[in-house]
Amino acid sequence: MTNPAIAGATVLLADDDRSIRTVLSQALNRIGCRVRATGSASTLWRMVEEGEGDIVVTDVHMPDGDALDLLPAIRKRRPELPIIVMSAQNTVLTAIRAAEVGAYEYLPKPFDLSELLDFVQKALSGQAKPDEDAATPPEPREENLPLIGRSAAMQDVYRVMARLMHTDLTVMISGESGTGKELVARALHNFGKRSPGPFVAINMAAIPRELIESELFGHEKGAFTGATERGIGKFEQAQGGTLFLDEIGDMPAEAQTRLLRVLQEGEFTAVGGRQARRADVRIVAATHQDLRALINVGRFREDLFYRLNVVPIRLPPLRERLDDIADLARNFLRMAEREGLPRKSLSADGIARLKEHSWPGNVRELENLMRRLAALCADEQIPAEMIAQELAARSAGSALDGDPGETGRTLGAAVELHLKRYFNMHGESLPPPGLYDRILREVELPLIALTLSATRGNQLRAADLLGINRNTLRKRIRELDIPVTRGKKLM
């Protein structure tokens, strides 16, 4: 049955693809709309100027212009006219630009036809119109692209992010380690209205429990043993900007209580202090853990969860967005080239091999692989065989099991096997300089990560086991971006 709110409404449809105009016109006719269709931005603007149409549905790129450049003029001329934007350029920046210029909704192509019709009906019924008074954040630039991926899973993330850019709503980002949670947090800051302010990040899992409150809220001189001077906490550092609370599930109970009070009252007090300070920060939290499960066992406050989980964003693991692997891999190779490594490319077979991998380390694992291949591969195009060998070598048993009787199972044998494969494949061609540091990094990362896992995240015990200073361990954890989970043995 035709919705009375849209019966006889006129849709101004703009797309340079005739077949798309035909399909959409027929679908819109079926729900009771009249359609005025065009393949040019200039004709769309003429129809708007003449007062035609009750809603606009437009593609971004047309032969005579960019519809997103036209939208501000349409909004100024006819602010009541809802505009739905379609685009095959499915990046986070397209979604952000569409939100910035006042689009009612952004739909990445290809999309579900019923979804478009649903948005048309909601817009014509006057539901959920955009905020016309929202401040405009800085214009994002393509070279600063914060997130890579055109898959349907990432489009859902982009659309939520675009709606949040003009707000100060608290955001909870969930996802496995290595999926890019901090990248999302930084994008929300950099393209939002708080971008002139600082972005401050703190990882709850990397700080001793007894120091977390001081790190967050600061401390006064003499507040505790060793507090010889006033310390500025992350809340004070982030004033006017964004505070990113990474691995929020590892926050101890006492700090949870204080954080809840800050979120409720909008102010905080330094450890050992009496004067309350206003907390002018936007909170973005992240976790790889199931917070609801932690609530059930009494390790996380339910009231704090609801304060933080105002807008949830789930980042999909790489195995759920295999269509993004080619774009991600090429981007990481370009990054490696900018850092001084040789230019490399991937063959179709190589990309196909990457898509066959399960990627337990997600995007971070793919990035590390591309850097390693850029450093070790002598050919301009990385062969699929070398990709397969590297993935197999990384998936072979633990380098810490100490079994010298099986080739490739001890640490030394694993390094030897890795280098032998390289030299056997490339003969006399040598890798670029810096091999020692690259191999050392590849060994150090799993060594520290597995030791932390064995000690259940206890950095003091891990440092003792490794035979290094705890401050050195903390520094390497930060530099190598190693996730730390307390109380849980991963291996």
N, C-alpha and C positions, 0 to 999 in steps of 0.2 A: 504494500500500500504506500502511496506517495506521501511523504512527510508534508503536512500543510505549511510548514515554515519555509519550504523551498519550492513549493508548487509555482511554476511560472518564473522562477528566478533565472536571471541571465548570467551565464558564466563566460568571461572573457578568457579564451584558451589560446596560449601562445607557445608554439613549438615548431622548430624548423623541419621536423620529420613528419611528412604527410601521413604515414601509416599510424603514427602515435596520435596525431590529431583526429584521425578517423575513429580509432578504437575508443579514445576518451570521449569524443563527441557522442558516440552511440551509447556508451555507458551512462553518461550524464543525462542524455535524453530519457533513458529508461527510468531514472529516478525523478523525472518531472522537470528537469531544467532545460532552458533554451541555451544554445551555445553559439557564440560568435568566435570563430576560430581564425587564427592568422599565423603566418610563419615568420613575422618580423617584429622587432622591438618598436620600430617607428609606428607601425599600424596599431600596435597595442596602445602606445601612448596617445595616439589620435582618438581611439575609442574611449579611453579614460577621460581625456580632455572634454569630449563631447557629452560626458555624463552617462555613457552606456555601462551596463553591467552591474551586478550585485556582488561579484567576487571575481578575483583574478587567479587563474592557474597558469603558471608560466615556467618554461624551461629557463635555465640560466644563460646558456650560450646560444645566440642566434646570429645569423649572418651579418646583421647590421648593428650589433651591440651586445652588451652584457646586461641582462635583466636586473642583476643586483645593483648596477649603477643607476638604473631607472627607478628602483623602488623608493628612494627618498623623495623623489619628485612626485611619485604617485601618492605617497603618504601625506605629503604636504598639500597636494591638490585636493585629495579626497581621503581624509584620515579615517573615515568610517569603512573604507573598502578593504575587506580582508584579502590577503595575498598568500597563496600557497606556491612554494617554489619547488621545482623538480630539477635534479641535476645528475649527470653521469660522472661529474668530477667529485667523487665521493670521499673528500678528505675532511678532517675536523675543521679546517679553516673555512671550507664552504658552508658548513653548518653554522659556524660562528658568524660569518659575514651575513648569512640569511637572518640570523637572530638580531644582529646589530642594526640592520636596515628595516626591521619591523615586520618581517614575514610572519604570518600566522602560523605556518608550519613548513618544515623542510622535509622533502621526501627524496632519498637517494634512489636513482635508477639502478637496476630494475626494482619496481615496488609492486606490492599486492594491490590490484585494482580496487578491491573492496576497501582497503585502507584509505585510498585517496577519496573515494566516495563518502566514507565515514567522516573524514576531515571536512569535506565540502559541506555536508549536512550540519556538522557542529558549528562551523563558521557562520553559515547562514542563519543558524538558530541563535547566534550571539553568545556562544560558549567560549570561555577561556581566551579572551582577546589579549594580545600582547600589551605590555606596559608602555604607554606612549611617552612617559616622563623619564624612562630609564636613561641613565647617563651612558654615553657612548664610549666604550673602552678603546685603546689604541688600535689602529688598523694592523691586523696581523699580516706578516709577510711570508711568502711561500718558502724562502730559504730558512726560516725559523720553524719549519713544520715540526710540532712537538710529538706527534703521533703518526705512525705509518699504518695504513691498512684500509682496504676498501670492502672488506667482507661485511656481510649482513650483521654479524655479531658486533663489529666495531662501529657500524653505523648507528646502532642503538646507543652505544656509549657516546658518540659524537652529539647526537640529538639531545641527550640529557645534559651534556656539558654546555651546549649552546644555550639552553634555557636557564642555566645557572650563572651565566657570565655577568648579568646585571644585578645579581643578588648577593647577600651576605649569608645565605643559608648555610648551615653546617652540613658537611658532606662526609659520608662514610664510604671509603673505597675498599672493596674486598677483592681478593684474587690470590692465586698461588704466587710463591716467590718467583721473581723474574718476569712478571707480566707487565711491569711498567707503572706501578701505582704512583710513584713519585712524579713520573712524567705527567700523569693526569693532574696531580695536585699543582704542579708548576704551571701547567696550561691554564687551569682555573684562575690562578693568580695573575699570570702574565697577560691574559686577554680579558681580565675582569676590571672592575672599577678600582680595585685596590692595587693595581700594578705599579703606581708610583711609590708604594710603600715596600718594605722589605718582605722577602720570603724566607722564613726561618724553619728549618727542619730539625726534628729530634727523633732518634730511634730509641724506643723504650727498651728494646732487647739488648742494646749495646752499652747501657749505662748501669752501674751497680745500683741495686735497689735502694740502698741507703742514701744515694745522691740524687735520685730522680726529682724529689720535691725541690731541692735547691736548684737543680738545673732548670726546672720549669718556672719556678716563682722567684728565684733569687734568694739571697740570704743577707742578713745584717751582720756586721762585724761582731764576733763573739757569740754568734748563734749556736755554734758547736765547736768541738775541738778542731783546730786547724783553720777556722774561719777568721783569719787575721785582718781581713778587709771586707768591705761590702761586695757582694757578688751580684751581678745582673743576670736575671733568668731569661729564659726564652720568651716568656710572655711580654716582658719589657722590651726585649730586642725586636719583637715582631709588631710593636705598636704601629697602628695605621696600615698594617699589611696582613699577611697570612701566616698562621702557625700550622705546620704540618706535623701531626703526631703519628709517626710511623710505628707499626707493630703495637698498636694500642692494647692488644690483648695481653701484653707482658707488663702492663702498668700495675704496680703493687696496690694493695687495697687502700692504704693511707692516701696515696696520691690520687686514687680514683675519687675518694671522698672530697678532696680539695678541688679537683677539677670540676666535679659536679657543682660545687658551690660557686665556682667562677662562672660556669655556664648559666646558673640560675640567677646570680646577682650581678653579673657583668663586672666584677672587680676581684682583685686578688691581693694577698698579703704575703710579703717575703717571709721566709723562715726566720723566726726570731724577731720579726717586726710587728708593729702595731698599726701602722698607717696603711689603709687600703688604697690601692691604685686601680684606676679604671682600666678594664681590659678591652682596648679598642683593637680587637683582632678578629679575623675570620678563622674558624677552626675547620681544618680538613684532616680527618683521621683515616688510617689505613690498617688493614690486618690481613694475614693469610690464614688466620684461625677462624673457627666457627664460634663466634661470640655467644650465640644462643646456647651452645653446648657448655661453654665456660660459665654462663649464668646458671645453668642447671646444676653444676658441681660447686657453685659458690665462689668461683674465681673472678667473676666480673659482675659489677653492679647492674641490675636490670634498669634502674632509673637512669643511670649514666648512658647505657646503651641507647635508650630512646632519645636522650638529649643529643647524642652524636649521630644517630641514624636518621636524621631528618630527611636527607635525600641520599638513598643508597645508589652506588654505582658498582656494578660487578664487572671486573675485567676478565674476559674469557682467556683460558689457557691457550697456548699456541696450537695445540692439537685440535681446538675447536675453530680455528681460523686459518686453515692450511692455505686458503687462497691468497693470504697476505704474505706467505713466505718469500715469494720471488721479490716483491717490493722491499720487504725488510732486508733480505740478504743483499740486494744491490745497494741499498742505502748504507749498510754497514761497510761494504767494500769501498764506497765513496768516502766514508768517514776515515777508513784506514788509509786511503790515498792522501787525504788532506793532512794526515798525521805523518806522512813521509814514507809510507809503504808503497810498493809498486802498484800500478793500476791493474786491476783484475776484473774478469767478467765471468759469467756463468753460462753454461750451455743448457739447452732444454733438458737433456738427460740429467745434468747436475741438479737442476731445480726439481725434477721429478724424484730424484733420490732424496733430496731434502724433505720432500713431502711425505716420504715413507717412514721417516723417523718419528718417534713418539714425543720427543722434546720434553723430558721431565723437568729440565731447567728453563723451559719457556723461552721468551725472547732473549733473555740474558745469555742462555746457552748458545742460541743462534749467533748472537753478536760475537761471543768468544770464538766460536768456530770460524766465522768469516775473518776475523783478525788473524787467527792462526794460519788459515789457508793463504791469506794475502802475504803473510810473512814467509811461508815455506814453499809455496808453489812457484816454480821457475817459469812456467808458461803464462802467457797473458790470460788465457781461458782456463779456468780451473776444471780439470777433468772429473767426470762423475766417479771414476775409479778412486781418485784421491779422496773425494768426499766420503765415499763408502768406507775406505780404510780408516779415515780419521774418526768417523762415527763408531766403527767397530772397535777401534782402540780405546775410545772413551767409555764404551759400554762393557768392555772386558772386565774381569774381576777387579776387586779392590787392590790398589797398589800398596796397601798397608798390611796385607795378610801374611807377608813374610815367608812365603813358600818359594824357595829358590829352585825347586825342582821342576817348575812349570814355566816355560819361556813366556816372558811378558807379564808374569804375575808379581815379580818383585819390582821395587821402585826403579832400581838401576836398569833392570831388564826392560821395563816399560819405556824408559827414555831411549835406551839403545835400539829397541825395536822401532820406535817412532822415527828416529833419525836414519836408521838403515832403510826403512821404506822410502824415505825422502830421497836419499842418495841413489838407491837402486832405480828409482823412477826417473831421476833427473841427471844421472851420470855425474859429469864434472861440473855441472851448473850449481853454483853455491847460493844459499839464501842470502838476503840482505843483511848488513851488519846489525848487531844487537841480539844475536841468537841466544847468548847466555842469559840475558835478562828475560827474554820471552819464555825460555824453557823454565827458568827459575820461578816465574810467575805461575806457569801452568802447574808446577809441582806444589807451590806454596798454598794455592787456593784450596785444593782438596785436603791438603795436610791440616790446615787450620780448621776448615769446615768439619771434617770428620772428628777431629779432636774435640771441638766444641760439642758435637753431637754426642760423643762418648761421655763427656762430663755433664751432659744435660744443660748446656749453656752456662755453666759455672766458669767464668773467665779466669778466676784466680787459680782454680785447679787445672784448667787448660794451659795457662801460662807455665805453671809448675811442671806439668807433663811435657810440654814442649821445650822447657829449659830456657825460657825467655822472660823478660820483664813484662808485667801486666800492662804497663803503659805502651810498650812496644806492640803487644798483642792487640790492644784496642786500636792503635793506629793502623795496623795492617788490616783489621776487620773493616775499618772505615774505607781504606784505600782500595781494598779488594771487593767491597760491597757484599760482604758475607752476611746472610741473615742469621740471627741468633734467636733460638727458641728455648726458653727456660723450662726446666722440668720435664723435657720430652726427649727421649733418645730416638734419633731418626734412623740409625743404622743398626 
